[in-house]
Every structure is written in C-alpha cells, then in structure tokens.
Amino acid sequence: MLPIVANVPGTLTDSFAVAAERLVEPYDFRRPTTLAREHSRVLEVAFETFARQWGTQLTANVRARSHVTFRQVTMHTYDEYAASLPSSTTMVLCRVGEDVDKAVIQFPAVAALTWLSHMLGGTGVHGQPERVLSEIEQNLLRTLIDDLLDDLRYSLGRLLPEGLEYDTVHHNSQFAQAAGTSELMIVAAFTVECGDDAAPATLALPADLLLRGLGDANPVVATEHARTLVADQLALTPVPFAVRLAPVPVKPHDVLALSVGDIIPLGHAAHAPFQITVDGELLGRAAIGRAGGRLACTITDTLETA
C-alpha cells in the first residue's frame, strides 16, 4: 500500500473557478463577422488616437472642457447597426471617395444641441427633447463635423486612403440608408463628454474599405491554407502531460471522510510501469527515472490510438 497525503492542494475546483471567470462570446460560423485579432488591435489604436483628437477639437470649437473615450470596435451588417440605434437620433452621412456605401457619424440630437449651445456662448443647458436640427443648426454642426473628419483622416492614416466628405444629416436611423442592409460595417463606439453632459456616439465605416488597408498592414493568409494552418497550430498547442498510477474508484463518503495521514490502497502493482496520459487519455506506459537533478520518465511502450 502507498501512503497518500490528503491535504494536497486541489486543482479541480481552481480550474472550474478560472473557467467561470472567462467571458464567452457567441460566434456564428455561417456568417463570420468577427474581426481578426491583429486587425482589431490596429483599429483600436487608431480609434483611441481619434478619440483624443476629437476631444481636443471639440474643446477648442465649443469652448467647454470636453473628453472623448473610445469603448470598443466591432463588425456588424448595416441592418444590425441601424437596428441597434435609437429610432430618433442624429446620423451624419459622409461620402468615402467613389464608394457607394457611406460612413456614418451618429450621436443624440440633444448632445448636438449641447455642443451648439456652448459654441454660441451658452451654458449648454437647453432642456429641449430629441428633435430635428434646424437648417442653421445643421450648418453650425457641419463646422464641427468637417474638423472631425480631418481628425479621422489623421488617425486612420493609410487605413483610409479615400477622402471623407460631409454629405447629409438624417434624424431617423430606420430611414438613413448609408449602405445595403447586408453590407458589413466596422463600428467604433465612443462616449463624448462636454461640460457636465455625456452622450454615446458611434462611427461606422464600410468594412471593405478598411479591410483593404488592414490587409496591407497585416496580411491575412488565404483560406485555402486553413487546414494546414489549423493542423500546424494544433501540433504546437500545449496539452497536459501526466505520468500517474492506475486510478482507483472510491466512494464519495470515503473522500469526505479523508484526513491527514489516511492510507488508501491502490490497485497498481509496485513493479508495474506508470501510465502516460495526455488530457486524461491513456497513451502509453513509462518507468520512473532521473535526468540530472530532476525526476524523469522512460517510455516503455505506447498504445495504438484510432
């Protein structure tokens, strides 16, 4: 019989605790609209730069302390993006070179009224509900948007080779057709603080436009090599390797009654080789040895696997 110390730190509970903390995001393999990790990181850096530029520009134009925070970047169809917006909002559509699809800068109309109030020397407190901007207000807003587009060109650099130009303003997200319903859009979300007010804002750009630039900065391997790449990655993926005694079944009440110094008889003969397992699967047997100052195992035989 081999003595077993029962107060060895357990790892099973710890593994479950770690797994519970992991965030799981749904992924539809029929419509892979998730950005590649390297592309997402490039865009995050660009949009963080844009947020800082936007905050500085807004402060200078409205003469009130302003700060813009970048929150996240995602990719959706235009239909999904439009459906996520309030039905009554402000959407500034911008032409992108010769592309049919347009870029969208979206924010609540009440936020625009706050900016314009500061811009005209007011306090920013207007108490007006969400409403359509007047022609004069739209002309004032265009001044802010033109500066904003300059900041966007600077922040995205070569990712946005085409010029951006102010086009139209819409106040209903369901009627503003910036792109086809199934066209993919890269959507960046922001929080815009101006004075004591804060408002959500989004920037949506045609995905094809940005992905062309991202492909040059971070080339994506063609899909025809996917099988080889997956096989190569699996071959390099770390897996748990263990050399163990043969397991012995015990009853739950025996486990609950364990205490320090208890002895559990094992069904493993003293002269028998140990078992080699990978992620719990038995793959072979080995004898215990030594390599320098460390314990080691010598493979004695392997088991055929299907």
Secondary structure, DSSP 8 states (H G I E B T S, - for coil): --B--TTS--SHHHHHHHHHHS------TTS-----HHHHHHHHHHHHHHHHHHHHHHHHHHTS-EEEEEEEEEEEEHHHHHHHS-SEEEEEEEEETT-SS-EEEEE-HHHHHHHHHHHTT--S-----S----HHHHHHHHHHHHHHHHHHHHHHGGG--S-EEEEEEEEETTT--SS-TT-EEEEEEEEEEETTEEEEEEEEEEHHHHHHHHHHHS----GGGHHHHHHHHHHTS---EEEE-------HHHHHT--TT-B---S--TTS-EEEEETTEEEEEEEEEEETTEEEEEEEEE----
